[in-house]
Amino acid sequence: QVQLVESGGGLVQAGGSLRLSCAASGARLCISAMGWYRQAPGKERELVAVITSRGSTDYGDSVKGRFTISRDNVKNTVYLQMNSLKPEDTAVYYCHADPSKCGLGIAWGQGTQVTVSS
């Protein structure tokens, strides 16, 4: 199975920046895509960003132009650079990985809290 460990969450003022990290271990060659979802209290989980094994990226409409997802294959880590943060970005951010190349189910990180103050 794939295991994911997240870090980088915290409290930041509106307009500031944070960088989330997600380190993957186990069955790495099976992973076709990695990224983040987020969930705020009382709301459904939504897609934030995704990057495929080929390097293509996609973003949720609410973060386009502000967030950038990237990867470091040497460190087995995916990053989410979050700029121009807004209070509505406040949520728990969950890293995810899709090991579909091996027919395995999606893996989830433990979640990291991002809080943006106004």
N, C-alpha and C positions, 0 to 999 in steps of 0.2 A: 504494500500500500504506500501511498504518498503521504508524507507528513509535512505540515506547513507551520512555521513559527513566524509570527508577525511582531513588528516593533515600530516605534516612531510616532505613535499617537501622543496627544497632549492637549494643552490649552493654549490658544493663540488668539490674538486680537484680529478683528475683521480687517482684511487687506493683507494679512501676513501670510506666511508660508510654512508648510510642514512637508516632510518626506517620509513616507511609509516604506518599510522594507518587509519582504516576505521571502524567507529562506526555505527551500524545498529539499527534502531528502527522501530517498526510496523511489524506485521505479521512475527515475527522471527521464529516461529515454522513452517512456510511455506517454509523456505529457505533450498534448497537442496545443494547449492554451493555458495561460494563467492570468489572473487579474484580481479585481476587487469588486465586491458588492458592499452596500451600506444599508443600515437600517436604523431609523430614528424611532423613538417611542411612539407607539400607536400607528405606525406606518409600515407598509410592506417593504420587504427588502428589494432594492433596485440595483441594477447594473451600473457601475461607475466607469470601469475601464477594463479592457482585455488586450492581451498581446499573444499572438500565436507563436508556435515554434519556428515559423518562417520570418517572424519579425513584424508582421502586419498588426495594426492596432485599431481599436474601435473604442468609442466613448459614449457615455450617456449624454443626452442633449443638455442637461443642466450643468455639465462640467466641461464641455467642449471649449477650447481656447484658454482654459485655466489650468487643467490637469494634464500631466504627461506621464505615460507609463513607459518603462524601459526595463531592460534585463542585463544581467552580468552573468554570462555562462560560466566563467571561472569560479565565481563565488556562489553559484547556484541560487541566485537571488534576483527577485523582481522588485522594482521600485515604483512608487507612485509619488511624483513631485506635484504638490498641490500649492498653487499660487493664487493670489487674489481671493483668499478664503472669505466666505460669507457665513453669517449665522446659520443660514439654512443648510450649510454643509455639515452641521453638527449631527453626528451619528456614530454608531459603532461600525467600523469598517472591517469586513471579513475578507481575507485572502482566499482565493479558490484556485484549484488546479483541475484540469480535465485530462485524465490519463486514457483517453479514448483509443489511442494507438494500440493499447493492450486490452481493450474492452473492459476497463475498470471504471468504477463510478467516480463522480466528482468528489474531491477532497476539500475540506474547509479548515482554515486557520481558527485560532481561538478568539479572534476579534480584538481590535484595539480602539479605544475611545478617542474620538476627535471632537473637541469642543471649541467653537469659535464664538468669542464674545463680541457684542456690538459696541 
